[in-house]
Amino acid sequence: MPASYADDLLAVMDRLRSLLSEASGKLRVSDALVLAGFAGPSFHRSRLLTRAMRDLGWDRARLRFDGTLSYVYARGSLLEREVLLVVARGDDNQFVVKRREP
């Protein structure tokens, strides 16, 4: 594994760990890309995100999100995975993850 990949992975993991901390539920893959600081998908970014989320205890799945099947990252028990996690901008214009009950 090249050093730059490892450095990128650690940076993405740190960012996601600070934003998701102890959250459980389901988060759209597109929202996870935003939280990771990526402007758009690419093979390298998708690979980094997948590895970081897996290392942080999240599983990739295809679950219902607002009534439609979506690719998501999910963590927690089956009941906890029903909680929707949405990305929003806080008062300080930083990204925050908000829980939304189904």
C-alpha positions as CSV (number, residue, x, y, z in Angstrom):
1,M,0.0,0.0,0.0
2,P,1.6,3.3,-1.1
3,A,2.3,5.8,1.7
4,S,-0.1,8.4,0.1
5,Y,-3.0,6.0,0.2
6,A,-2.3,5.3,3.9
7,D,-2.1,9.0,4.7
8,D,-5.3,9.7,2.8
9,L,-7.1,6.8,4.6
10,L,-6.0,8.1,8.0
11,A,-7.2,11.6,7.1
12,V,-10.6,10.3,5.9
13,M,-11.0,8.1,9.0
14,D,-10.2,10.9,11.4
15,R,-12.7,13.2,9.7
16,L,-15.5,10.5,9.6
17,R,-14.7,9.4,13.2
18,S,-15.1,13.0,14.5
19,L,-18.4,13.5,12.6
20,L,-20.0,10.2,13.1
21,S,-18.5,9.3,16.6
22,E,-21.0,6.9,18.2
23,A,-23.8,7.3,15.7
24,S,-25.8,4.3,14.6
25,G,-28.4,4.1,11.9
26,K,-28.2,4.4,8.1
27,L,-26.4,7.1,6.1
28,R,-26.6,7.5,2.3
29,V,-23.3,6.7,0.5
30,S,-23.6,10.1,-1.2
31,D,-23.8,11.8,2.2
32,A,-20.8,9.8,3.4
33,L,-18.8,11.1,0.5
34,V,-19.7,14.7,1.5
35,L,-18.7,14.0,5.1
36,A,-15.4,12.6,3.9
37,G,-14.7,15.9,2.1
38,F,-15.0,14.5,-1.4
39,A,-16.6,16.7,-4.1
40,G,-17.6,13.7,-6.3
41,P,-17.1,10.0,-6.7
42,S,-14.1,8.4,-8.2
43,F,-12.5,5.0,-7.9
44,H,-9.8,6.2,-5.5
45,R,-12.3,8.1,-3.3
46,S,-14.8,5.3,-3.3
47,R,-12.1,2.9,-2.3
48,L,-10.9,5.2,0.5
49,L,-14.5,5.7,1.8
50,T,-15.4,2.0,1.7
51,R,-12.2,1.1,3.6
52,A,-12.6,3.9,6.2
53,M,-16.3,3.2,6.9
54,R,-15.6,-0.6,7.2
55,D,-12.8,0.1,9.6
56,L,-15.1,2.3,11.7
57,G,-17.7,-0.5,11.9
58,W,-20.2,0.5,9.2
59,D,-21.6,-2.0,6.7
60,R,-22.6,-1.2,3.1
61,A,-26.1,-2.2,2.3
62,R,-29.1,-1.4,0.1
63,L,-31.9,-0.3,2.4
64,R,-35.0,1.9,2.2
65,F,-34.3,5.6,2.7
66,D,-37.4,7.7,2.6
67,G,-39.3,4.9,0.8
68,T,-36.8,4.2,-2.0
69,L,-34.0,1.7,-2.1
70,S,-30.7,3.4,-1.7
71,Y,-27.1,2.4,-1.1
72,V,-26.3,3.2,2.5
73,Y,-23.8,2.6,5.2
74,A,-25.4,1.1,8.3
75,R,-24.3,0.4,11.8
76,G,-26.1,-0.9,14.9
77,S,-28.8,-3.4,15.6
78,L,-31.7,-4.0,13.1
79,L,-33.8,-1.5,15.1
80,E,-31.1,1.1,15.2
81,R,-30.6,0.7,11.4
82,E,-34.0,2.1,10.9
83,V,-32.9,5.5,12.1
84,L,-32.1,7.9,9.2
85,L,-28.9,9.9,9.5
86,V,-28.9,13.0,7.3
87,V,-26.2,15.5,6.7
88,A,-26.9,19.2,7.2
89,R,-25.0,22.4,7.7
90,G,-24.8,23.7,11.3
91,D,-24.9,27.3,12.5
92,D,-21.1,27.6,12.0
93,N,-21.5,26.3,8.4
94,Q,-19.8,23.0,9.2
95,F,-21.3,19.6,8.4
96,V,-23.3,17.9,11.1
97,V,-25.1,14.6,11.2
98,K,-28.7,14.7,12.4
99,R,-30.9,11.7,13.5
100,R,-34.3,11.5,12.0
101,E,-36.7,8.8,13.2
102,P,-38.5,6.9,10.4
